[in-house]
Amino acid sequence: MSDAPTKSHGRIAISASAKPRELMTDTPRLKGAWCAKVVTLFPEVFPGVLGASLSGKALQNGLWALDPIDLRAFGTGKHRQVDDTPAGGGAGLVMKPDVVGRALSMAAIGTPDDPARWPRVYMSPRGKPFTQADAQRFAQADGMTLLCGRFEGVDERVIEDFALEEISIGDFVLTGGEIAAQAVIDATVRLIPGVLGNAASTEEESFSHGLLEHPQYTQPRDWHGREIPPVLLSGNHGEIAKWRRAEAERLTAERRPDLWAAHTARKGG
């Protein structure tokens, strides 16, 4: 009789990767695990903060996977050129469509064509604002591909040809899309079952119900003359829930009138 298979037998996925050998690790990947493919000029900055805390532990345990794809490997000529001057003139450089297209085509191997199952996102300051609803949508997919821009951006024809969804994390400009991509991945991965451990924690957070989160307190009861609100120590869960709801509504109305307007509209005014 042969030995019994190990617990992970038949559940580990193996796939080809364009990552440099020094970025490869022995991190397992459970079959069917959500995966982020990141096309970037700086694959060495991943996982970065994504490798820390609970998301990092989940990555190490194979609950989700990360595939940084080095855009430079698809560059042209002796110097692996990835950019050129803007058509029509102007400052800066634009990422070449042939180079980016080859990288995205490689990233698409083995992924579904349906954007609902596998979103393809370009991190762009002109994109639509990233929201918690987007994170929830991405987490429900099989995985996603993120393109990190640099310089003056990406040739428009790539965006059109690959039907890329343009996403922005705010009304400001970064030197590249890597930080934005990590923010999107972090917001998404934490919604994957098993990553945080306590599903209830994601249900009570800011934006989960269209409101900012209520204030949080912990011990000691009195700190610098500031006490924990008595209702939170009362043991009356109904009153605690009412207080938290009222505080969430107060903070949202004060700090995010846009969210408050949307919230009141959903409630019928």
Secondary structure, DSSP 8 states (H G I E B T S, - for coil): ------TTTTTB------S-GGG------BTT-EEEEEEES-GGG-SGGGGSHHHHHHHHTTSEEEEEEEGGGG-BTTTTB-EE--TT--SS-EE-HHHHHHHHHHHHTTS-S-TTTS-EEEEEEEEEE--HHHHHHHHTSSEEEEEE-BTT-B-HHHHHHTT-EEEESSSS--SBSHHHHHHHHHHHHTTSTTSSS-HHHHHTSTTTTSS-------S-SEETTEE--GGGGS--HHHHHHHHHHHHHHHHHHH-HHHHHHHHHHTT-
